[in-house]
Each structure stands twice: as C-alpha cells, then as structure tokens.
Amino acid sequence: MVYRTQVGIIGAGPAGMFLAHLLKNLDIECVILESKSREYVESRVRAGLLEQNTIDIMKGLGLADRLLQEGQVHDGVNLSFEGERLRIPFRELTGGRQIMIYGQREVIKDLTDDWLARQGSLFFASEATRIEGIETSHPTIHFIREGENHTVECEFVAACDGFHGIGRTSLQSGSYSRFSVEYPFSWLGILAEVPPSTDELIYSNHPRGFALHSLRSEKISRLYLQVENDTNLADWPDDRIWEELSQRLATDGWSLQSGPVIEKGLTPMRSHMINHMQSGRLFLAGDAAHIVPPTGGKGMNLAIADVWHLANAVGAFYKKGTDIDLERYSTVALRRVWRAQEFSSFMTDLLHKRDDPGSFNYHLQRSRFRYLRISRHYAASIAENYVGLPLDSL
C-alpha cells in the first residue's frame, strides 16, 4: 500500500504528536507511523513536568481541556541541602511564568484521542524500516504493518522516533558530530498510591545521595533516589526505599507519607546529542537528536520546542515558498538544546552526591546553595530556565 502526504512523521510520542497537530493547524497534511501499539505508547511512564511554553502550545491548539482540569499548577520549586530547604518562587522571578504537573502519558492520550477523532492518519504497530530519497523533493518511508510492506511518499520526513529509531542513522554520513556524557549514577523511581507530602517539587542534596519528591495527582506520588548504575531492583524492597527517601528528604517540621508502590524502575543519567539535526528533506526532533538528564525536567519540553520550530519552518515553505527557515532549523533548535543541556548539567551537579562530605565538590555545592539564599539574580536564573525560556528568545 502506498500512502501520499506532505509530511511523513515517524514516532507518535510527544514530538511526533505535537508536530502533527501543529501542522494540521497550518492545513498541512501528514501521516504518523509508530512502531509500538497504542496501549504501549500510552502506558509508558515518562516525565510529568510541563513548561510554560508547552502549556501555551496545548492551549493554542485547543487541547488543554483536561490539562486545565486535572493538571497541577506550580509557582515554585524547593531545593534542599542537608535538610535546609529553600523555595525558588517562579511567578515572582519570571514575570508570571509557571509550570504544571501532568503526566506525559496523559498528554499523549489527549493528543491521540483528538487526532483520531478528527480522522487523522496514524498507524500503530507500524515499524519504519528505511528512508529513501531524502536529498530529493519526494522522500519515501518504507514500513511494515501486520507483516506487509507499505510506503509513505511525502515531501518532508520528520524523525521523531527516539534514540533507537532509524531517523538519526538515516542522516547523511559525516553530516554531524556526536556528544555523550554518562553519569556515574542512576535514578530509582517509584509511583506510589499515596497523596503527595508536598504541594511543590522537592529536590534534595543529602550526604546519602540525591532524592526527589514529585507528584502525579492528588492521590499519586512520584519519587526518586540516586543509586549506583549497577543497582538491582531486587535489592530495593519497598520498605528500604521509603526509609531512604525519608532520610534524604527530611527537614524540620515536615514528614514523608508512605504508601503502596505501584511501579518501580531505573533511569540511567546521561546527556547525548548531535550537532546537526537535518539532512536534505529529513529533520530530527526530540530524543532522536538529543537526550538530557531528567534533573531539569527538559526532555519532553525540549522535544516540543523542536517541533514548534519545525512546524513553523514547514509552514513558511508552503505558505511563503521560502526554505530559509527550514535551512536554519538545526541552528535555531540547537540554541535551545544547548541551553537545556547546560541547565540540566548544572542541576545534576548541584543536587547529586559526587564525592564524600568535606570534599572539594561538596564545598562547591554548599557554596552554591548559600549563594542562592542571598542572590535574587542567581535564583531568577534557575527559575527562568526551569519554567522555560520563551520559544522565540534564543
């Protein structure tokens, strides 16, 4: 079967689904291919922090009804160092910008439901196997669905297919350089069926290691612990996790509520990116081009910023007949990627145990926390990066 469209999108995660909606809003046709089933895509536990930009995009697309009903607005974040807690007030320091907590899989459900309700073309369990003709004006995506071979003939290909997808490997050989950093620790994360013990996120630097108290809803908490990279989940029964969280998050006048753990997993900490996100008519977005450690909450939001730029560039091509914005896509998108990489690296270094108390790095971390207590400008820099710099600011 041959499908013809203007933009072929590989991947139905945040990057692919937001791009599809943004293009549809510009009256540009597209076909989405997703290698996994719908059930798998919508059940993946991922980030739940939405920057101001992401909130604004969802509102602009008319997709924020459930977000505004169920999402939790946060006007600040708490940072702790050895039990001393400091709040960074977002609205006060950024002119009213804020974040919302709303699970990524809920975002995907909202976008997918609306897309299919509008009869948008989306094929689940359809694995893209090859991209041809990216140096021509009519590239082709080959894919397998239900054991049969199919193709999408299009004018542009958007590879939103993650780190292991075919998008990056289909770029012209030698067209990019690769950057990678592997951190010497991971996150052990849990979802717990217990009301959150905090109204706003708590990031804690503790001599035993980093901890994070996040949340998903009024009844579900999301929490993380810094652990070794070779950690075996079998060595971390629920009681041990709660005890460790209680110690690392402890501060005077506050206590952690525990409850049944309903999901448990390990997240490696790494940074990865390439320095050129396009080749001919093939464009990369999201994890296909870059990965950041989760400390700064940038992953999903960075992918959405990518496709916002890409959609505007494709729109300019069809409406104005110019490819200037398409040619500049990598340059523009990478400015934000590097900013997100720097902020994520900064937050990771600030909050995680790297050496024993009394070491050089320990004293640097303590000095940064002390400076945060007295410097409004330092706190404002963290706040504006955390809530997301405006999309047209970089």
Summary of the structure (lengths in Angstrom):
residues: 394
radius of gyration: 21.5
end to end distance: 42.4
largest distance: 65.6
contacts: 1326
relative contact order: 0.17
helix: 39%
strand: 28%
